[in-house]
Amino acid sequence: MSFIRLLHYPGEVAFSNEETFGASAHSDYGTITLLATDGVRGLQICREKDRRPQVWEDVQHVNGSTLHRVIPAGQERYSVAFFLDPNYDCMVECLESCCSEESPPRFPPIRSWDYLQERFRVTYSSQ
């Protein structure tokens, strides 16, 4: 299953005492994410998400799913994100050849749709 998000980040942002983001820190949770941008800066990654304080780097291109965010760049920013995930009814679980009694699966099996619903709930819940 796939979907596309058309993203627009305004150029002018009213700043306050709190940090302002176009997209707060997150890791993508699907199988494949492809991102096309207009080249305007603003995308940042954090290579070590458990490190305190976190160190953020400006980037143009990233391989893999990395903790990332978008910060205001002082000009409009556009991007198109394409997400590819397993079918809703796909059971996602550790392959038998990748686990054993000595090395059990880190996570229990889960249906793709159940996993995505939980990620959406956590991502978009009011805080």
PyMOL commands that place a pseudoatom at each C-alpha (Angstrom):
pseudoatom trace, name=CA, resn=MET, resi=1, chain=A, elem=C, hetatm=0, pos=[0.000, 0.000, 0.000]
pseudoatom trace, name=CA, resn=SER, resi=2, chain=A, elem=C, hetatm=0, pos=[1.287, 3.456, -0.776]
pseudoatom trace, name=CA, resn=PHE, resi=3, chain=A, elem=C, hetatm=0, pos=[0.417, 7.073, -0.272]
pseudoatom trace, name=CA, resn=ILE, resi=4, chain=A, elem=C, hetatm=0, pos=[1.837, 10.503, -1.082]
pseudoatom trace, name=CA, resn=ARG, resi=5, chain=A, elem=C, hetatm=0, pos=[1.937, 13.614, 1.094]
pseudoatom trace, name=CA, resn=LEU, resi=6, chain=A, elem=C, hetatm=0, pos=[2.390, 17.027, -0.486]
pseudoatom trace, name=CA, resn=LEU, resi=7, chain=A, elem=C, hetatm=0, pos=[4.178, 19.178, 2.091]
pseudoatom trace, name=CA, resn=HIS, resi=8, chain=A, elem=C, hetatm=0, pos=[4.413, 22.956, 2.310]
pseudoatom trace, name=CA, resn=TYR, resi=9, chain=A, elem=C, hetatm=0, pos=[6.331, 24.817, 4.991]
pseudoatom trace, name=CA, resn=PRO, resi=10, chain=A, elem=C, hetatm=0, pos=[5.695, 28.579, 5.168]
pseudoatom trace, name=CA, resn=GLY, resi=11, chain=A, elem=C, hetatm=0, pos=[8.635, 30.936, 4.824]
pseudoatom trace, name=CA, resn=GLU, resi=12, chain=A, elem=C, hetatm=0, pos=[7.647, 33.405, 7.527]
pseudoatom trace, name=CA, resn=VAL, resi=13, chain=A, elem=C, hetatm=0, pos=[7.229, 31.978, 11.010]
pseudoatom trace, name=CA, resn=ALA, resi=14, chain=A, elem=C, hetatm=0, pos=[6.312, 33.894, 14.147]
pseudoatom trace, name=CA, resn=PHE, resi=15, chain=A, elem=C, hetatm=0, pos=[8.906, 32.836, 16.724]
pseudoatom trace, name=CA, resn=SER, resi=16, chain=A, elem=C, hetatm=0, pos=[8.213, 32.485, 20.448]
pseudoatom trace, name=CA, resn=ASN, resi=17, chain=A, elem=C, hetatm=0, pos=[10.243, 31.288, 23.411]
pseudoatom trace, name=CA, resn=GLU, resi=18, chain=A, elem=C, hetatm=0, pos=[9.511, 27.692, 22.359]
pseudoatom trace, name=CA, resn=GLU, resi=19, chain=A, elem=C, hetatm=0, pos=[11.236, 25.903, 19.488]
pseudoatom trace, name=CA, resn=THR, resi=20, chain=A, elem=C, hetatm=0, pos=[9.332, 26.223, 16.219]
pseudoatom trace, name=CA, resn=PHE, resi=21, chain=A, elem=C, hetatm=0, pos=[9.326, 23.379, 13.697]
pseudoatom trace, name=CA, resn=GLY, resi=22, chain=A, elem=C, hetatm=0, pos=[7.871, 22.711, 10.273]
pseudoatom trace, name=CA, resn=ALA, resi=23, chain=A, elem=C, hetatm=0, pos=[7.856, 19.048, 11.358]
pseudoatom trace, name=CA, resn=SER, resi=24, chain=A, elem=C, hetatm=0, pos=[9.003, 17.993, 14.824]
pseudoatom trace, name=CA, resn=ALA, resi=25, chain=A, elem=C, hetatm=0, pos=[11.507, 15.195, 15.437]
pseudoatom trace, name=CA, resn=HIS, resi=26, chain=A, elem=C, hetatm=0, pos=[10.337, 11.784, 14.201]
pseudoatom trace, name=CA, resn=SER, resi=27, chain=A, elem=C, hetatm=0, pos=[11.454, 8.626, 12.396]
pseudoatom trace, name=CA, resn=ASP, resi=28, chain=A, elem=C, hetatm=0, pos=[9.394, 7.344, 9.480]
pseudoatom trace, name=CA, resn=TYR, resi=29, chain=A, elem=C, hetatm=0, pos=[7.687, 4.077, 10.327]
pseudoatom trace, name=CA, resn=GLY, resi=30, chain=A, elem=C, hetatm=0, pos=[6.898, 2.568, 6.948]
pseudoatom trace, name=CA, resn=THR, resi=31, chain=A, elem=C, hetatm=0, pos=[8.899, 0.246, 4.753]
pseudoatom trace, name=CA, resn=ILE, resi=32, chain=A, elem=C, hetatm=0, pos=[10.175, 2.761, 2.180]
pseudoatom trace, name=CA, resn=THR, resi=33, chain=A, elem=C, hetatm=0, pos=[10.046, 6.555, 2.157]
pseudoatom trace, name=CA, resn=LEU, resi=34, chain=A, elem=C, hetatm=0, pos=[11.127, 8.589, -0.875]
pseudoatom trace, name=CA, resn=LEU, resi=35, chain=A, elem=C, hetatm=0, pos=[11.369, 12.365, -0.521]
pseudoatom trace, name=CA, resn=ALA, resi=36, chain=A, elem=C, hetatm=0, pos=[11.561, 14.887, -3.347]
pseudoatom trace, name=CA, resn=THR, resi=37, chain=A, elem=C, hetatm=0, pos=[12.332, 18.452, -2.270]
pseudoatom trace, name=CA, resn=ASP, resi=38, chain=A, elem=C, hetatm=0, pos=[12.743, 21.823, -3.911]
pseudoatom trace, name=CA, resn=GLY, resi=39, chain=A, elem=C, hetatm=0, pos=[16.290, 22.161, -2.528]
pseudoatom trace, name=CA, resn=VAL, resi=40, chain=A, elem=C, hetatm=0, pos=[15.420, 24.705, 0.180]
pseudoatom trace, name=CA, resn=ARG, resi=41, chain=A, elem=C, hetatm=0, pos=[17.327, 23.946, 3.384]
pseudoatom trace, name=CA, resn=GLY, resi=42, chain=A, elem=C, hetatm=0, pos=[15.518, 22.975, 6.588]
pseudoatom trace, name=CA, resn=LEU, resi=43, chain=A, elem=C, hetatm=0, pos=[15.777, 19.174, 6.767]
pseudoatom trace, name=CA, resn=GLN, resi=44, chain=A, elem=C, hetatm=0, pos=[17.912, 18.031, 9.693]
pseudoatom trace, name=CA, resn=ILE, resi=45, chain=A, elem=C, hetatm=0, pos=[18.879, 14.607, 11.050]
pseudoatom trace, name=CA, resn=CYS, resi=46, chain=A, elem=C, hetatm=0, pos=[20.008, 13.279, 14.402]
pseudoatom trace, name=CA, resn=ARG, resi=47, chain=A, elem=C, hetatm=0, pos=[22.290, 10.267, 13.888]
pseudoatom trace, name=CA, resn=GLU, resi=48, chain=A, elem=C, hetatm=0, pos=[22.213, 9.208, 17.565]
pseudoatom trace, name=CA, resn=LYS, resi=49, chain=A, elem=C, hetatm=0, pos=[18.627, 9.623, 18.799]
pseudoatom trace, name=CA, resn=ASP, resi=50, chain=A, elem=C, hetatm=0, pos=[19.405, 8.429, 22.351]
pseudoatom trace, name=CA, resn=ARG, resi=51, chain=A, elem=C, hetatm=0, pos=[22.319, 10.860, 22.824]
pseudoatom trace, name=CA, resn=ARG, resi=52, chain=A, elem=C, hetatm=0, pos=[21.695, 13.795, 25.173]
pseudoatom trace, name=CA, resn=PRO, resi=53, chain=A, elem=C, hetatm=0, pos=[21.819, 16.515, 24.154]
pseudoatom trace, name=CA, resn=GLN, resi=54, chain=A, elem=C, hetatm=0, pos=[20.808, 15.521, 20.641]
pseudoatom trace, name=CA, resn=VAL, resi=55, chain=A, elem=C, hetatm=0, pos=[23.072, 16.807, 17.866]
pseudoatom trace, name=CA, resn=TRP, resi=56, chain=A, elem=C, hetatm=0, pos=[21.219, 17.964, 14.750]
pseudoatom trace, name=CA, resn=GLU, resi=57, chain=A, elem=C, hetatm=0, pos=[22.860, 18.247, 11.315]
pseudoatom trace, name=CA, resn=ASP, resi=58, chain=A, elem=C, hetatm=0, pos=[21.609, 20.031, 8.190]
pseudoatom trace, name=CA, resn=VAL, resi=59, chain=A, elem=C, hetatm=0, pos=[21.359, 17.568, 5.292]
pseudoatom trace, name=CA, resn=GLN, resi=60, chain=A, elem=C, hetatm=0, pos=[20.467, 17.395, 1.628]
pseudoatom trace, name=CA, resn=HIS, resi=61, chain=A, elem=C, hetatm=0, pos=[20.192, 13.593, 1.314]
pseudoatom trace, name=CA, resn=VAL, resi=62, chain=A, elem=C, hetatm=0, pos=[19.885, 10.726, 3.806]
pseudoatom trace, name=CA, resn=ASN, resi=63, chain=A, elem=C, hetatm=0, pos=[20.009, 6.948, 3.318]
pseudoatom trace, name=CA, resn=GLY, resi=64, chain=A, elem=C, hetatm=0, pos=[17.922, 4.940, 5.772]
pseudoatom trace, name=CA, resn=SER, resi=65, chain=A, elem=C, hetatm=0, pos=[15.325, 5.854, 8.385]
pseudoatom trace, name=CA, resn=THR, resi=66, chain=A, elem=C, hetatm=0, pos=[16.887, 8.435, 10.631]
pseudoatom trace, name=CA, resn=LEU, resi=67, chain=A, elem=C, hetatm=0, pos=[15.426, 10.645, 13.328]
pseudoatom trace, name=CA, resn=HIS, resi=68, chain=A, elem=C, hetatm=0, pos=[14.713, 13.871, 11.461]
pseudoatom trace, name=CA, resn=ARG, resi=69, chain=A, elem=C, hetatm=0, pos=[12.823, 17.168, 11.585]
pseudoatom trace, name=CA, resn=VAL, resi=70, chain=A, elem=C, hetatm=0, pos=[12.206, 20.288, 9.491]
pseudoatom trace, name=CA, resn=ILE, resi=71, chain=A, elem=C, hetatm=0, pos=[13.079, 23.723, 10.846]
pseudoatom trace, name=CA, resn=PRO, resi=72, chain=A, elem=C, hetatm=0, pos=[12.056, 27.109, 9.439]
pseudoatom trace, name=CA, resn=ALA, resi=73, chain=A, elem=C, hetatm=0, pos=[14.387, 28.213, 6.652]
pseudoatom trace, name=CA, resn=GLY, resi=74, chain=A, elem=C, hetatm=0, pos=[13.213, 31.788, 6.172]
pseudoatom trace, name=CA, resn=GLN, resi=75, chain=A, elem=C, hetatm=0, pos=[11.604, 30.934, 2.834]
pseudoatom trace, name=CA, resn=GLU, resi=76, chain=A, elem=C, hetatm=0, pos=[8.847, 28.629, 1.656]
pseudoatom trace, name=CA, resn=ARG, resi=77, chain=A, elem=C, hetatm=0, pos=[9.773, 24.966, 1.394]
pseudoatom trace, name=CA, resn=TYR, resi=78, chain=A, elem=C, hetatm=0, pos=[7.965, 22.278, -0.604]
pseudoatom trace, name=CA, resn=SER, resi=79, chain=A, elem=C, hetatm=0, pos=[8.468, 18.541, -0.649]
pseudoatom trace, name=CA, resn=VAL, resi=80, chain=A, elem=C, hetatm=0, pos=[6.662, 15.416, -1.781]
pseudoatom trace, name=CA, resn=ALA, resi=81, chain=A, elem=C, hetatm=0, pos=[6.909, 12.322, 0.422]
pseudoatom trace, name=CA, resn=PHE, resi=82, chain=A, elem=C, hetatm=0, pos=[6.055, 8.900, -1.005]
pseudoatom trace, name=CA, resn=PHE, resi=83, chain=A, elem=C, hetatm=0, pos=[5.474, 6.141, 1.549]
pseudoatom trace, name=CA, resn=LEU, resi=84, chain=A, elem=C, hetatm=0, pos=[5.342, 2.417, 0.762]
pseudoatom trace, name=CA, resn=ASP, resi=85, chain=A, elem=C, hetatm=0, pos=[4.052, 0.032, 3.419]
pseudoatom trace, name=CA, resn=PRO, resi=86, chain=A, elem=C, hetatm=0, pos=[2.967, -3.624, 3.531]
pseudoatom trace, name=CA, resn=ASN, resi=87, chain=A, elem=C, hetatm=0, pos=[-0.672, -4.407, 2.702]
pseudoatom trace, name=CA, resn=TYR, resi=88, chain=A, elem=C, hetatm=0, pos=[-3.063, -3.790, 5.606]
pseudoatom trace, name=CA, resn=ASP, resi=89, chain=A, elem=C, hetatm=0, pos=[-3.535, -7.495, 6.346]
pseudoatom trace, name=CA, resn=CYS, resi=90, chain=A, elem=C, hetatm=0, pos=[0.173, -8.436, 6.115]
pseudoatom trace, name=CA, resn=MET, resi=91, chain=A, elem=C, hetatm=0, pos=[1.522, -10.062, 9.287]
pseudoatom trace, name=CA, resn=VAL, resi=92, chain=A, elem=C, hetatm=0, pos=[4.941, -8.528, 10.030]
pseudoatom trace, name=CA, resn=GLU, resi=93, chain=A, elem=C, hetatm=0, pos=[7.177, -10.770, 12.099]
pseudoatom trace, name=CA, resn=CYS, resi=94, chain=A, elem=C, hetatm=0, pos=[10.771, -11.847, 12.496]
pseudoatom trace, name=CA, resn=LEU, resi=95, chain=A, elem=C, hetatm=0, pos=[11.874, -14.419, 9.902]
pseudoatom trace, name=CA, resn=GLU, resi=96, chain=A, elem=C, hetatm=0, pos=[12.524, -17.873, 11.381]
pseudoatom trace, name=CA, resn=SER, resi=97, chain=A, elem=C, hetatm=0, pos=[16.052, -17.833, 9.972]
pseudoatom trace, name=CA, resn=CYS, resi=98, chain=A, elem=C, hetatm=0, pos=[16.776, -14.582, 11.878]
pseudoatom trace, name=CA, resn=CYS, resi=99, chain=A, elem=C, hetatm=0, pos=[15.861, -15.719, 15.390]
pseudoatom trace, name=CA, resn=SER, resi=100, chain=A, elem=C, hetatm=0, pos=[16.558, -18.538, 17.833]
pseudoatom trace, name=CA, resn=GLU, resi=101, chain=A, elem=C, hetatm=0, pos=[16.223, -19.317, 21.542]
pseudoatom trace, name=CA, resn=GLU, resi=102, chain=A, elem=C, hetatm=0, pos=[19.481, -17.451, 22.137]
pseudoatom trace, name=CA, resn=SER, resi=103, chain=A, elem=C, hetatm=0, pos=[18.384, -14.557, 19.919]
pseudoatom trace, name=CA, resn=PRO, resi=104, chain=A, elem=C, hetatm=0, pos=[14.588, -14.219, 20.154]
pseudoatom trace, name=CA, resn=PRO, resi=105, chain=A, elem=C, hetatm=0, pos=[12.618, -11.668, 18.113]
pseudoatom trace, name=CA, resn=ARG, resi=106, chain=A, elem=C, hetatm=0, pos=[12.768, -8.150, 19.575]
pseudoatom trace, name=CA, resn=PHE, resi=107, chain=A, elem=C, hetatm=0, pos=[9.093, -7.490, 18.790]
pseudoatom trace, name=CA, resn=PRO, resi=108, chain=A, elem=C, hetatm=0, pos=[5.988, -9.692, 18.658]
pseudoatom trace, name=CA, resn=PRO, resi=109, chain=A, elem=C, hetatm=0, pos=[4.229, -10.290, 15.320]
pseudoatom trace, name=CA, resn=ILE, resi=110, chain=A, elem=C, hetatm=0, pos=[1.814, -7.535, 14.344]
pseudoatom trace, name=CA, resn=ARG, resi=111, chain=A, elem=C, hetatm=0, pos=[-0.601, -6.946, 11.502]
pseudoatom trace, name=CA, resn=SER, resi=112, chain=A, elem=C, hetatm=0, pos=[0.561, -4.026, 9.331]
pseudoatom trace, name=CA, resn=TRP, resi=113, chain=A, elem=C, hetatm=0, pos=[-2.687, -2.070, 9.731]
pseudoatom trace, name=CA, resn=ASP, resi=114, chain=A, elem=C, hetatm=0, pos=[-2.606, -2.393, 13.541]
pseudoatom trace, name=CA, resn=TYR, resi=115, chain=A, elem=C, hetatm=0, pos=[0.971, -1.109, 13.618]
pseudoatom trace, name=CA, resn=LEU, resi=116, chain=A, elem=C, hetatm=0, pos=[0.195, 1.831, 11.322]
pseudoatom trace, name=CA, resn=GLN, resi=117, chain=A, elem=C, hetatm=0, pos=[-2.912, 2.792, 13.326]
pseudoatom trace, name=CA, resn=GLU, resi=118, chain=A, elem=C, hetatm=0, pos=[-0.862, 2.890, 16.524]
pseudoatom trace, name=CA, resn=ARG, resi=119, chain=A, elem=C, hetatm=0, pos=[1.879, 4.986, 14.883]
pseudoatom trace, name=CA, resn=PHE, resi=120, chain=A, elem=C, hetatm=0, pos=[-0.721, 7.425, 13.510]
pseudoatom trace, name=CA, resn=ARG, resi=121, chain=A, elem=C, hetatm=0, pos=[-2.374, 7.628, 16.937]
pseudoatom trace, name=CA, resn=VAL, resi=122, chain=A, elem=C, hetatm=0, pos=[0.923, 8.464, 18.651]
pseudoatom trace, name=CA, resn=THR, resi=123, chain=A, elem=C, hetatm=0, pos=[2.008, 10.864, 15.897]
pseudoatom trace, name=CA, resn=TYR, resi=124, chain=A, elem=C, hetatm=0, pos=[-1.213, 12.822, 15.580]
pseudoatom trace, name=CA, resn=SER, resi=125, chain=A, elem=C, hetatm=0, pos=[-2.634, 12.714, 19.122]
pseudoatom trace, name=CA, resn=SER, resi=126, chain=A, elem=C, hetatm=0, pos=[-2.990, 16.066, 20.859]
pseudoatom trace, name=CA, resn=GLN, resi=127, chain=A, elem=C, hetatm=0, pos=[-0.440, 16.622, 23.560]
for i in range(1, 127): cmd.bond("trace and resi %d" % i, "trace and resi %d" % (i + 1))
show_as sticks, trace
zoom trace
